[in-house]
């Protein structure tokens, strides 16, 4: 069941997607026309409802010792997809897993590594866990932006 979002919720989500770390409740309050306390209460409600599931940094892997960022496209049996996604998260170097609603290439695994040896080790562990490796893609850059549906119309720019 979808959680009903009003204009204030959408505005809050829009601002948090842009930069949750450096955006205060007071900043958001000024943009959506409510008090900072209302923003804090709304955020808590969105978290409790599972709309906001966490706050994570976006890492530029090229600026770290783990400068290789790779996507591994895998095919797994559909009935094992969830379990194998959790298994993949346990492999050293895996930083994210997405289950895709397809029969082929239905698990996307993101890896961060320092060198090709670490990539080979991680991919080998994924294979031993039962993931069929279909393709490996080296990531050059990744770009993100807030989803427009969440509040561009609800935030005073």
C-alpha positions as CSV (number, residue, x, y, z in Angstrom):
1,X,0.0,0.0,0.0
2,X,1.4,3.4,-1.0
3,X,1.9,6.0,1.6
4,X,-0.1,9.2,0.9
5,X,2.3,12.1,0.4
6,X,1.1,15.7,0.6
7,X,2.8,18.8,-0.8
8,X,4.8,19.3,2.5
9,X,6.1,15.6,2.4
10,X,7.1,16.0,-1.2
11,X,9.0,19.2,-0.5
12,X,10.8,17.6,2.5
13,X,11.8,14.6,0.3
14,X,13.0,16.8,-2.5
15,X,15.3,18.8,-0.1
16,X,16.6,15.6,1.6
17,X,17.4,14.0,-1.7
18,X,19.4,17.1,-2.7
19,X,21.7,17.1,0.4
20,X,20.4,15.5,3.5
21,X,23.6,16.1,5.5
22,X,23.7,19.8,5.1
23,X,20.0,20.6,5.1
24,X,18.5,21.4,8.5
25,X,14.9,21.2,9.5
26,X,14.9,25.0,9.6
27,X,16.1,25.2,6.0
28,X,13.4,22.9,4.9
29,X,10.8,24.6,7.0
30,X,11.5,27.9,5.2
31,X,11.1,26.3,1.8
32,X,7.9,24.4,2.5
33,X,6.1,27.0,4.7
34,X,5.9,25.1,8.0
35,X,7.8,25.2,11.3
36,X,11.1,23.3,11.9
37,X,9.3,21.2,14.5
38,X,6.7,20.2,11.9
39,X,9.5,19.2,9.5
40,X,11.1,17.0,12.2
41,X,7.8,15.3,12.9
42,X,7.1,14.7,9.3
43,X,10.5,13.2,8.7
44,X,10.0,10.9,11.7
45,X,6.6,9.9,10.3
46,X,8.1,9.2,6.8
47,X,10.9,7.1,8.5
48,X,8.3,5.1,10.5
49,X,6.2,4.5,7.4
50,X,9.3,3.2,5.6
51,X,9.2,5.9,3.0
52,X,12.7,7.1,4.2
53,X,14.7,4.0,4.8
54,X,18.1,5.6,5.5
55,X,20.7,8.3,4.8
56,X,23.8,7.2,3.0
57,X,26.7,9.2,1.5
58,X,27.3,9.2,-2.2
59,X,31.0,8.1,-2.5
60,X,33.3,9.1,-5.4
61,X,35.3,5.9,-5.5
62,X,37.9,7.4,-7.8
63,X,39.0,9.6,-4.9
64,X,39.5,6.7,-2.5
65,X,41.8,3.7,-2.4
66,X,38.9,1.7,-3.8
67,X,39.0,3.6,-7.1
68,X,37.6,0.8,-9.3
69,X,33.8,0.9,-9.3
70,X,32.2,-2.0,-11.3
71,X,28.7,-3.2,-12.0
72,X,28.3,-7.0,-12.4
73,X,25.1,-8.1,-14.1
74,X,24.1,-11.6,-12.9
75,X,21.3,-14.1,-13.6
76,X,19.9,-16.1,-10.7
77,X,16.9,-18.3,-10.3
78,X,13.9,-16.0,-9.7
79,X,12.8,-17.9,-6.6
80,X,16.3,-17.4,-5.1
81,X,16.8,-13.8,-6.1
82,X,16.2,-12.3,-2.6
83,X,18.4,-14.8,-0.8
84,X,21.2,-14.5,-3.3
85,X,21.0,-10.7,-3.1
86,X,21.6,-10.9,0.6
87,X,24.4,-13.4,0.0
88,X,26.0,-11.0,-2.5
89,X,26.0,-8.2,0.1
90,X,28.2,-10.4,2.3
91,X,31.0,-10.5,-0.3
92,X,33.9,-8.2,0.4
93,X,33.8,-5.2,-2.0
94,X,30.1,-5.4,-2.7
95,X,28.5,-1.9,-2.0
96,X,25.1,-2.5,-3.4
97,X,22.7,-5.0,-4.9
98,X,19.5,-4.5,-7.0
99,X,16.9,-7.1,-7.7
100,X,15.5,-6.6,-11.2
101,X,12.1,-7.8,-12.4
102,X,13.5,-9.8,-15.3
103,X,14.3,-13.4,-15.9
104,X,17.7,-12.7,-17.3
105,X,20.3,-10.3,-15.8
106,X,18.0,-10.0,-12.8
107,X,20.6,-9.1,-10.1
108,X,22.8,-6.1,-10.4
109,X,25.8,-6.1,-8.1
110,X,27.9,-2.9,-7.5
111,X,31.6,-3.5,-6.5
112,X,34.3,-1.1,-5.2
113,X,37.8,-2.4,-5.3
114,X,41.4,-1.2,-5.2
115,X,42.7,-3.3,-8.0
116,X,41.8,-6.0,-10.6
117,X,42.8,-8.8,-8.1
118,X,40.1,-7.6,-5.7
119,X,37.5,-7.5,-8.5
120,X,38.5,-11.1,-9.6
121,X,38.2,-12.3,-6.0
122,X,34.8,-10.7,-5.5
123,X,33.4,-12.0,-8.8
124,X,34.7,-15.5,-8.1
125,X,33.0,-15.5,-4.7
126,X,29.7,-14.3,-6.4
127,X,30.0,-17.2,-8.8
128,X,30.7,-19.8,-6.1
129,X,27.5,-18.4,-4.3
130,X,25.4,-19.4,-7.3
131,X,25.3,-16.1,-9.3
132,X,25.7,-16.6,-13.1
133,X,27.9,-13.7,-14.2
134,X,26.5,-12.2,-17.5
135,X,28.5,-9.0,-17.8
136,X,31.0,-6.8,-16.0
137,X,30.9,-3.0,-16.6
138,X,33.5,-0.5,-15.3
139,X,31.8,2.7,-14.1
140,X,33.4,6.0,-15.2
141,X,31.0,8.4,-13.4
142,X,27.6,8.4,-11.7
143,X,25.2,11.3,-11.5
144,X,22.2,11.8,-9.3
145,X,19.4,14.3,-8.8
146,X,16.2,14.5,-6.7
147,X,13.2,12.9,-8.3
148,X,11.1,15.8,-9.6
149,X,7.9,14.2,-8.4
150,X,9.0,14.9,-4.9
151,X,8.5,18.5,-4.4
152,X,9.9,20.9,-7.0
153,X,6.5,22.5,-6.9
154,X,6.4,22.4,-3.1
155,X,9.7,24.1,-2.5
156,X,10.3,27.8,-2.7
157,X,13.6,28.1,-4.7
